[in-house]
Amino acid sequence: MKKILKIGSAFIGIIVGAGLASGQEILQYFTSFGLWGIAGAFVTTVLFAYVGMMLVWLGSRSQKPSHKEVIYGVSGRFLGLIIDYIIIFTLFGVGVVMIAGAGSNLNQQFGIPIVIGTTLLGILIILTGMLKIDRVVNIISSITPFLIIFVVIVSIYSFLTMDGSFVNLDSVAREHDTNLPNWFISAINYVSFNTAVGASMAIVTGTAEMDRKTAAWGGLAGGFGLGVIILLSHLAIFAKIEEVGSLELPTLGIVNDISPFLGVLMSIVLFAMIFNTGISMFYSFGTRFTEPGTKKFKIFFTITVIVGYLASFVGFTDLVSSLYPFIGYLGLVLIIVLIVAPFKMRREGKLN
């Protein structure tokens, strides 16, 4: 059970920084559709549970340090090449967004210039990237419980202090802009985006567990837990949409409303979750091209983070609204492959 929870926490930790920690992602993908965002959250929970189970299981089964061999193995040469490049693009792109998000986080909470937050995260990512994969997984999984605690606190507070009726809040929520057409496509896009984000590191995480059944249960638990956090986050932001809808980091705004002290703690936790996803993205990007732990990897990894740091100054909200949906549509290919993979492997006699 301990291993299952560790794997589940690691899977959640890989995705939350990119997918929901700030609240901006939840606002655009779920809350902007009002009450229908609840239905979207249920759809994502089911899909995330399956995706998490498959990705971590595939990693445990393959025992490969990079996603490349796994993806080519389950999807074939041609489709594997397409998915491989989608993941490569996603890893770097989301890594850039995380660095930008770190700057926005510290700027909103403490008034610190954005360049300081982005620089701090960039340095932390580079230093952590020099560690072995088991140390990286331990760091990621250890931070996740703190975010879950804060999400529960924020959700309870939001409902207890909610002003106005659900009908009025629904109307206000729907006024917020989104690049997605409806709640169902938005939910699918959100899962496919986060699958593209988390696929590589989830596979790498699976390699740290030799027992395939334990790995699968860990991925399933992580996916289900992620869905619950998404639902709670959506409801919290929905209940406070009039107060925090215009903020770059709505979740942080709600916590500050509860208590300035808790706001400081939440800002630190949020920075840690952004760091989680940032290190996951750049580490996975590095392992795709070089052998982890080698001098070549460390040089390549450092250069990649520096380039990502320079690209991050486009701005956090603009990057989320434009880059995330685009990656989500690309990631649909990977979702389809993961759904078909068990049937394909069973037919080929490879499924244990």
Helices and strands as residue ranges (DSSP letters): H 2-19, H 24-29, G 31-33, H 36-62, H 67-75, H 77-110, H 114-128, H 133-160, H 166-174, H 183-206, H 212-239, H 241-244, H 250-258, H 260-289, H 295-311, G 312-314, H 316-347
